[in-house]
Amino acid sequence: MAIKSLIINPGSTSTKLGVFEDETLVFEETLRHSTEEISQYASIFDQKDFRKNLILEFLEKKGVDVKTFNVIVGRGGLLKPIPGGTYAVTDDLLEDLKIGKQGQHASNLGGVLAREIADTIGVPSYIVDPVVVDELIPIARYSGVPELPRISIFHALNQKAVAKRYAKESGKAYTDLNLIVVHMGGGVSVGAHEKGKVVDVFNALDGDGAFSPERAGAVPAGGLIDMCFSGEYTKAQVYKKIVGNGGFNAYLNTNDMRDVGKMIADGDEHANEVREAFILQVAKDIGSMACVLNGKVDQIVVTGGIAYNKDVVEKIQERAGFIAPFTVYPGEDELLALTQGALRVMNGEEEAMKY
């Protein structure tokens, strides 16, 4: 009998839903929310009933009886740092999602909505590999400033999913492999996966590694300090330069690599130079993670939306291919990754992690 799951992945202006039978997608839908609808709520958590009602109304219109689900899975949010895995939405986990333990983000609602719907029909609820997955070795936390330790915020869900996919396709256990996983999307994260743990990773949000379509990555600290105290910018404006308006947005006024490709095809030398700089920085990040793994790298796995760009991937491979072979899984399938995380627990392949 197939396990039927409802997957809930809330974003800032949408709620993406997926219905699966085992790993087979029955259908998916993105429920869009206008700025006007969202702005009437004072906090992320205040949106809970609004989004829950939309989900239930949509399922009813599709003729799906919510009581037929065996499990409900939500995207994990900004919890305390935790090891990777599938977590039951316990009372403690639920409370930290409600208060936003490490900040307010729409993904915090994933586990909350999953728990509420699951409780009404008497089935389990889970989250899988939230962005706060933290498996760093102690020496990876040192930054040089004790008050500013390096932190683990990255594309944990997709990184873990493609790492396990590669392991399965190669006939090996994830826990037996040393992998470097490169996620290239709106943000970029490069992680060292050592025997099933992400022992070091570049913070994909606000301060590490390569620049990306929307984020500045690592920037010269002295220059940033001067900018902050110049009196020309507010704190919010400086942060926006780092997250949102950084990277390709800052240099080329676009966050779409396809646009960059068109600029280059039209002879834009500056666009070409910016893209080459991006490629160099990603390759340098891969090299750094190879050092973390003492040069013992079984495979480099490349994923995310930019991985569809064969030219970019090939140029990164030209620079870093001497380290290990490349496997490319373009795009990201978060709904399937969430499903697979729950199925591993439901099928007894893994035990649910304790929060």
Salt bridges, closest charged atoms under 4 A:
ASP49 OD1 - LYS48 NZ 2.66
ASP91 OD1 - ARG115 NH2 2.70
GLU116 OE2 - LYS48 NZ 2.97
GLU116 OE1 - LYS52 NZ 3.14
ASP119 OD2 - ARG115 NE 2.75
ASP134 OD2 - ARG141 NH1 2.90
GLU135 OE1 - LYS160 NZ 2.99
GLU169 OE2 - ARG165 NE 2.99
ASP200 OD1 - ARG150 NH1 2.92
ASP208 OD2 - ARG150 NH2 3.07
ASP256 OD2 - ARG258 NH2 2.89
GLU276 OE2 - LYS315 NZ 3.23
ASP311 OD2 - ARG275 NH2 2.52
GLU332 OE2 - HIS183 NE2 3.75
GLU334 OE2 - ARG75 NH1 3.17
GLU350 OE2 - LYS164 NZ 3.58
GLU350 OE2 - ARG344 NE 2.95
